[in-house]
Each structure stands twice: as C-alpha cells, then as structure tokens.
Amino acid sequence: MTEGFDPKSLITAVFVPSAIFGIGQGAGAPVVALLARELGASVPVAGVVVALVALGAVIGDLPAGSIVARLGSRGWGSVARS
C-alpha cells in the first residue's frame, strides 16, 4: 500500500454514492414494471423494459467514467469532506 493513501476515503467517494444508486435502482424497478403493465405491456415486455433501464445505467457509466477520467473529480473532494 502506498503511504498517504487512506482507504477510508473511498467510503464517501465511492461506496456511499454506489449504495444510494443501487437502492434507488432497486426501488424504482417495480414502479417501472407496473407502469409498463399499466401502459399495456405484457409481463415479459415489462421485464425487458426493467432490464433495459438497468442496461442503460451500465452503458451510461462508460461515457461518465471517461469524462471523469478526463476532467478529474475537481471540487467533489471538498464537498464530501465538509
């Protein structure tokens, strides 16, 4: 391990936002499925819609990761520590 690196700093920067996103995704999935059913989709189609929402989140992480890699996480460290 390198000196000066504190693994506890990853808790607020990585794990808490990931947990919040996962909880929100899990809480929203049944609502999306019920809304698809209400709009006339069959049960299998409603399942595909929920899967596509999750797939869109994964695919959206790719450009977001490259943007953060290019621009850096300027300003976020001070927000998380205050």
C-alpha distances in whole Angstrom, upper triangle without the diagonal:
4,7,9,8,10,10,13,14,14,17,20,19,19,20,23,24,24,25,28,29,29,31,34,34,35,37,39,39,42,44,44,45,48,49,49,51,53,54,55,52,52,50,48,48,47,44,43,43,40,39,39,38,34,34,35,32,30,32,31,28,28,29,28,24,26,27,24,22,25,26,22,22,24,26,24,21,24,26,23,23,26
4,6,6,9,11,14,14,15,18,20,19,19,21,23,25,25,27,29,30,30,33,34,35,36,39,40,41,44,45,45,46,49,50,50,53,54,55,56,54,54,51,50,50,48,45,45,44,42,40,40,39,36,35,36,33,31,32,32,28,28,29,27,24,25,26,23,21,23,24,21,20,22,24,22,19,22,24,22,21,25
4,6,8,11,14,14,15,18,20,19,20,22,24,26,26,28,30,31,32,34,36,36,38,40,41,42,45,46,46,48,51,51,52,54,56,56,58,56,56,54,52,52,50,48,47,47,44,42,42,41,38,38,38,35,33,35,34,30,30,31,29,26,27,28,24,23,25,25,21,21,22,23,22,19,21,24,22,20,23
4,6,10,12,11,13,16,17,16,18,20,22,23,24,26,28,29,30,32,34,35,36,38,39,41,44,45,44,47,49,49,50,53,54,54,57,54,55,52,51,51,49,47,46,45,43,41,41,39,36,37,37,33,32,33,32,29,29,30,27,25,26,26,22,21,24,23,19,18,19,20,19,16,17,20,18,16,20
4,6,9,8,10,13,14,13,15,16,19,20,21,22,24,26,27,28,30,31,32,34,36,37,40,41,41,43,46,46,47,49,51,51,53,51,51,49,48,47,45,43,42,42,39,37,38,36,33,33,33,30,28,30,29,25,26,27,24,22,23,24,20,19,22,21,18,16,18,19,17,14,17,19,16,15,19
4,5,6,8,10,12,12,13,14,16,18,19,20,22,24,24,26,28,29,30,32,34,35,38,39,39,41,44,44,45,47,49,49,51,49,50,47,46,46,44,41,41,40,37,36,37,35,32,32,33,29,28,30,29,25,26,27,25,22,24,24,21,20,23,23,19,17,18,19,17,13,16,17,15,13,17
4,5,6,8,10,10,11,11,14,16,16,17,19,21,21,23,25,26,27,29,31,32,35,36,36,38,41,41,42,44,46,47,48,46,46,44,43,43,40,38,38,37,34,33,34,32,29,29,30,26,25,27,26,23,24,26,23,20,23,24,20,20,23,22,19,17,19,19,17,14,17,18,15,14,18
4,5,6,8,9,10,10,12,14,15,16,18,20,20,21,24,25,26,28,30,31,34,35,35,37,39,40,41,43,45,46,48,45,46,43,42,42,40,38,38,37,34,33,34,31,29,30,30,26,26,28,27,23,25,27,24,21,24,24,21,21,24,23,20,17,19,19,16,13,15,16,12,12,15
4,5,6,7,8,10,11,13,14,15,17,19,20,21,23,24,26,27,29,30,33,34,34,37,39,39,40,43,44,44,47,45,45,43,42,42,39,37,37,36,33,32,33,30,28,29,28,25,24,26,25,21,23,24,21,19,22,21,18,18,21,20,16,14,15,15,12,9,12,13,9,9,13
4,6,5,5,7,9,10,11,13,15,16,17,19,20,21,23,25,26,27,30,31,31,34,36,36,37,40,41,42,44,41,42,40,39,38,36,34,34,33,30,29,29,27,24,25,25,22,21,23,22,18,20,21,18,16,19,19,16,16,20,19,15,13,16,16,12,11,14,14,11,11,15
4,6,6,5,6,9,10,10,12,14,15,16,18,20,21,22,24,26,28,29,30,32,34,34,36,38,39,40,42,40,41,38,38,37,35,33,33,32,29,28,29,26,23,25,25,21,21,24,22,19,22,23,20,18,21,21,18,19,22,21,18,15,18,17,14,12,14,14,10,11,14
4,6,6,5,7,10,10,11,13,15,16,17,19,21,22,23,25,28,28,29,31,33,34,35,37,38,39,41,40,41,38,38,37,35,33,33,32,28,28,29,26,23,25,25,21,21,24,22,19,21,22,19,18,21,20,17,18,21,20,16,13,15,14,10,9,11,10,7,8,11
4,6,7,7,9,11,12,13,15,17,18,19,21,22,23,25,28,29,29,31,33,33,34,37,38,38,41,39,40,38,37,36,34,32,32,30,28,27,27,24,22,23,23,19,19,21,19,16,18,19,15,14,17,16,13,15,18,16,13,10,12,12,8,8,11,10,7,9,13
4,6,6,6,9,10,11,12,14,16,17,18,20,21,23,26,27,26,29,31,31,32,35,36,36,39,36,37,35,34,33,31,29,29,28,25,24,24,22,19,20,20,16,16,18,17,14,16,17,14,13,16,16,13,14,18,17,14,12,15,15,11,11,14,14,11,13,16
4,6,5,6,9,10,10,12,14,15,16,18,20,21,24,25,25,27,29,30,31,33,35,36,38,35,36,33,33,32,30,28,28,27,24,23,24,21,19,20,21,17,16,19,18,15,18,20,17,16,19,20,17,18,21,21,18,15,18,18,14,14,17,16,12,14,17
4,5,5,6,9,10,11,12,14,15,16,18,20,23,23,24,26,28,29,30,32,33,34,37,35,35,33,33,32,30,28,28,27,24,24,24,21,19,21,21,17,18,21,19,16,20,21,18,17,21,20,18,20,23,22,19,16,18,17,14,14,16,14,11,13,15
4,5,5,6,9,10,11,12,14,15,16,18,21,22,22,24,26,26,28,30,31,32,34,32,33,31,31,30,27,26,26,24,21,21,22,19,16,18,18,14,15,18,16,13,17,18,14,14,18,17,15,17,20,19,17,14,17,16,12,13,15,13,11,14,16
4,5,5,6,9,10,10,12,14,15,16,20,20,20,23,25,25,26,29,30,31,33,30,31,29,28,28,25,23,23,22,19,19,19,16,14,16,16,12,12,15,14,12,15,17,14,14,17,18,15,18,21,20,18,16,19,19,15,16,19,17,14,17,20
4,5,5,6,9,10,10,12,14,15,18,19,20,22,24,25,26,28,29,30,32,30,31,28,28,28,25,23,24,22,19,19,20,17,15,17,18,14,15,18,17,15,18,20,18,17,21,21,19,21,24,24,22,19,22,21,17,18,20,18,15,18,20
4,5,5,6,9,10,11,12,14,17,17,18,20,22,23,24,26,27,28,31,29,30,28,28,27,24,23,23,22,18,19,20,17,15,18,17,14,15,18,17,15,19,20,17,18,22,21,19,22,25,23,22,19,21,20,17,18,20,17,15,18,19
4,5,5,6,9,10,10,12,15,16,16,18,20,20,22,24,25,26,28,26,27,25,25,24,21,20,20,18,15,16,16,13,11,14,14,10,12,15,13,12,16,17,14,15,19,19,17,20,23,22,21,18,21,21,17,19,21,18,16,20,21
4,5,5,6,8,10,11,14,15,15,17,19,20,21,23,25,26,27,25,26,23,23,23,20,18,19,17,14,14,15,13,10,13,14,11,12,15,15,13,17,19,17,17,21,21,20,22,25,25,23,21,24,24,20,22,24,21,19,22,24
4,5,5,6,9,10,12,13,14,16,18,19,20,22,24,25,27,25,26,23,23,23,20,18,20,18,15,16,17,14,13,16,16,13,15,18,18,17,20,22,20,21,24,24,23,25,28,27,26,23,26,25,22,23,25,22,20,23,24
4,5,5,6,9,11,11,12,15,16,16,18,20,21,22,25,23,24,22,22,22,18,17,19,16,13,15,16,12,11,15,15,12,14,17,16,16,20,21,18,20,23,23,22,25,27,26,25,23,25,25,21,23,25,22,20,23,24
4,6,5,6,9,10,10,12,15,15,16,18,20,21,23,21,21,19,19,18,15,14,15,13,10,11,12,9,8,11,12,9,12,15,14,14,18,19,17,19,22,22,22,24,27,26,26,24,26,26,23,25,27,24,22,26,27
4,5,5,8,10,10,12,14,15,16,18,19,21,22,20,21,18,18,18,15,13,15,14,10,11,14,11,10,13,14,12,14,17,17,17,21,23,21,22,25,26,25,27,30,30,29,27,30,29,26,27,29,26,24,28,29
4,6,7,8,9,11,12,13,15,17,18,20,22,20,21,18,19,19,16,15,17,15,12,14,16,13,12,16,16,15,17,20,19,20,23,25,23,24,28,28,27,29,32,31,30,28,31,30,26,28,30,27,25,28,29
4,6,5,6,9,10,11,12,14,15,16,19,17,19,17,18,17,13,13,14,12,9,12,13,10,10,14,14,13,16,18,17,18,22,23,21,23,26,26,26,29,31,30,30,28,30,30,26,29,30,27,26,29,30
4,5,5,6,9,10,11,12,14,15,17,15,16,13,14,13,10,9,11,9,6,9,11,8,9,12,13,12,15,17,17,18,21,23,22,24,27,27,27,30,32,32,31,30,32,32,29,31,33,30,28,32,33
4,5,5,6,8,10,11,12,14,16,14,14,12,13,13,10,10,12,11,8,11,13,12,12,16,16,16,18,21,21,22,25,27,26,28,31,31,31,33,36,35,35,33,36,35,32,34,36,33,31,34,35
4,5,5,6,9,10,10,12,14,14,15,13,15,14,10,11,14,11,9,13,14,12,13,17,17,16,19,21,21,22,26,27,26,28,31,30,31,33,35,35,35,33,35,34,31,34,35,32,31,34,35
4,6,5,6,9,10,11,13,11,13,12,13,11,8,9,11,8,6,10,11,9,11,14,14,14,17,19,18,20,23,24,24,26,29,29,29,32,33,33,33,32,34,34,31,34,35,32,31,35,36
4,5,5,6,9,10,11,9,10,8,10,9,5,7,9,7,6,10,11,10,12,15,15,16,19,20,21,23,25,27,26,28,31,31,32,34,36,36,36,35,37,37,34,37,39,35,34,38,39
4,5,5,6,9,10,9,10,9,12,11,8,10,12,11,10,14,15,14,16,18,19,19,22,24,24,26,29,30,29,31,34,34,35,37,39,39,39,37,40,39,36,39,40,37,36,39,40
4,5,5,6,9,9,11,11,13,12,8,11,13,10,10,14,14,13,16,18,18,19,22,23,23,25,28,28,28,30,33,33,33,36,38,37,38,36,38,38,35,38,39,36,35,39,39
4,5,5,7,5,8,9,10,8,5,9,10,7,9,12,12,12,15,17,17,18,21,22,22,24,27,28,28,30,32,32,33,36,37,38,38,37,39,39,37,39,41,38,37,41,41
4,5,5,5,6,7,10,8,6,10,12,10,11,14,15,15,18,20,20,21,24,25,25,28,30,31,31,34,36,36,37,39,41,41,41,40,43,42,40,42,44,41,40,43,44
4,5,7,9,11,13,12,10,13,15,13,14,17,18,17,20,22,22,23,26,27,27,29,32,33,32,35,37,37,38,41,42,42,42,41,43,43,40,43,44,41,40,44,44
4,6,9,11,14,11,10,13,14,12,14,17,17,16,20,21,21,22,25,26,26,29,31,31,31,34,36,36,37,40,41,41,42,40,43,42,40,43,44,41,41,44,45
4,7,9,12,10,9,13,14,12,15,17,17,18,21,22,22,24,27,27,27,30,32,33,33,36,38,38,39,42,43,43,44,43,45,45,43,46,47,44,43,47,48
4,7,8,6,6,9,10,9,12,14,14,15,18,19,19,22,24,24,25,28,30,31,31,34,35,36,37,39,41,41,42,41,44,44,41,44,46,43,42,46,46
4,6,5,6,9,10,10,12,14,15,17,19,20,21,23,25,25,27,29,31,32,33,35,37,38,39,41,43,43,44,43,46,46,43,45,48,45,43,47,48
4,5,5,6,9,10,11,12,14,16,17,18,20,22,23,24,26,28,30,32,32,34,36,37,38,40,42,42,42,41,44,44,41,44,46,43,42,45,46
4,5,5,6,9,10,11,12,14,16,16,18,20,21,22,24,26,28,30,30,32,34,35,36,38,40,41,41,40,43,44,41,43,45,43,41,45,46
4,5,5,6,9,10,10,12,14,15,16,19,20,20,22,24,26,28,28,30,32,33,34,36,38,39,39,39,42,42,39,42,44,41,40,44,45
4,5,5,6,9,10,11,13,14,15,17,19,20,21,23,25,27,27,29,31,32,33,35,37,37,38,37,40,40,37,39,42,39,37,41,42
4,5,5,6,9,10,11,12,14,16,17,18,20,22,24,26,26,28,30,31,32,34,36,36,36,35,39,39,36,38,40,38,36,40,41
4,5,5,6,9,10,10,12,14,15,16,18,20,21,23,24,26,28,29,30,32,34,35,35,34,37,38,35,38,40,38,36,40,41
4,5,5,6,9,10,10,13,14,15,16,19,21,22,22,24,27,27,28,30,32,33,33,32,35,36,33,36,38,35,34,38,39
4,5,5,7,9,10,11,13,14,15,17,20,21,21,23,26,26,27,29,31,32,32,31,34,34,31,33,36,33,32,35,36
4,5,5,6,9,10,11,12,14,16,18,20,20,21,24,25,26,27,30,31,30,30,33,34,31,33,36,33,32,35,37
4,5,5,6,9,10,10,12,14,16,17,18,20,22,23,24,26,28,29,29,29,32,32,30,32,35,33,31,35,37
4,5,5,6,9,10,10,13,15,16,16,18,21,21,22,24,26,27,27,26,29,30,27,29,32,29,28,32,33
4,5,5,6,9,10,11,13,16,15,17,19,20,21,23,25,26,26,25,28,28,26,28,30,28,27,30,32
4,5,5,6,8,10,11,14,14,16,18,19,20,22,24,25,25,25,28,29,26,29,32,29,28,32,34
4,5,5,6,9,10,12,12,14,16,17,18,20,22,23,23,23,26,27,25,27,30,28,27,31,32
4,6,5,6,9,11,10,12,15,15,16,18,20,21,21,20,23,24,21,24,26,24,23,27,29
4,5,5,7,10,10,11,13,15,15,17,19,20,20,20,23,25,22,24,27,25,24,27,30
4,5,6,8,9,10,12,14,15,16,18,19,20,20,24,25,23,25,28,27,26,29,31
4,5,6,6,9,11,11,13,14,16,17,17,18,21,22,20,23,25,24,23,27,29
4,6,5,6,9,10,10,12,14,15,15,15,18,20,18,20,23,22,21,24,26
4,5,5,6,9,10,11,12,14,15,16,19,21,19,22,25,24,23,26,29
4,5,5,6,9,10,10,12,13,15,17,20,18,21,24,23,23,26,28
4,5,5,6,9,10,10,11,12,15,16,15,18,20,19,19,22,24
4,5,5,6,9,10,10,11,14,16,15,17,20,19,19,22,24
4,5,5,6,9,9,12,14,17,16,18,21,21,21,24,26
4,5,5,6,8,10,12,15,14,17,19,19,20,22,24
4,5,5,5,6,9,12,11,13,16,16,16,19,21
4,6,5,8,11,14,14,15,18,19,19,21,23
4,6,9,11,14,15,16,19,20,20,23,25
4,7,8,11,12,14,16,17,18,20,22
4,6,9,9,11,13,14,15,17,19
4,6,6,7,10,11,11,13,16
4,6,7,9,10,11,13,14
4,6,6,7,9,10,11
4,5,5,6,9,10
4,5,5,6,9
4,6,5,6
4,6,5
4,6
4
